[in-house]
Amino acid sequence: MDQKICVVTATREKTIEDFKTNTLLGKSLNIKTYFDIELICFTDNSNGLSKCYNEAIRQSENTEKILVFVHDDVALLDYYWPLRVIEALNTYDIVGVAGNTRHENNYPSWAHSRVENGRIVWDDDKYLSGSMLHDSNWPPKIVSIYGDLNKEVVNLDGVFLAMSTNLISKKNLSFDERFKFHFYDADFCKSAVNKECSLGTFPLALLHAGKGDMNAPEYIDAYREFYRKYNDEFNNNR
C-alpha cells in the first residue's frame, strides 16, 4: 500500500505506553497488520481537540498522507480499516462513519435537527447515514444503525474523520480552536462544505465507548458560540 496513514488522537493517559495499554484505540493499534500506521498522539492532554488536531496538521505540512482524527475511546475492529479509508477517500474528500445529509438552522448535533421547547429533537432517519457500535463491554451488544451507508453528507460525527494532507493544504482547512471538545466537528464540516469539499460516510466496524452529555454547560456554551459564528449565514438560509 503506497498511501501512508497517520492516526491523530489525544488522550489523558500520561505516556504512549499507557495509551497503548489502557485505551481502546491504543489496543486497536497494537494489532499488527500489513499496513504501516503512523501515530501522532498527544498524551497527558488537557488542550482542546481542535488545538491538538491543528498541531498535527502543522506537523504534517509538506507531506503526503491520510490523517485520521479519532477519539481514544474508539476500538477499530476492522483488520482492514486503512484500506476501507483509502477506498472511501476515492469517492469523498472527507469521510467518517456517521453523518447527516442536511442540517437545520439550529441543529445541536450531527444527528439532531433542532431544539424545540428546551427539548433536543432527533432528526428524521431518512437524513441520517452510517453506523457504529456503542458499548463498554465485549462482545458489544449495542449497534447504532443510523441510516444507509456510502452517502454524501454535510455533517460528520467527529469520533472518526479522515482526509488527505493534500486536501487540507489545497482547501486551507483547519479546526477552530474556540471549539475544544464540542462542535469542533460541526464547525470543521461546515467550513469544509463552504469550501466545496465533499463529505461522505463509509462502512467500518468501529466501537465507541464514550457517551456525550448534551446538557453539560460546556456543550451548551459551545452550541451558543457556534451559532454566534454562523448567525448571519443561518439567518440568510431561512
Summary of the structure (lengths in Angstrom):
residues: 238
radius of gyration: 17.0
end to end distance: 46.6
largest distance: 52.2
contacts: 752
relative contact order: 0.18
helix: 31%
strand: 26%
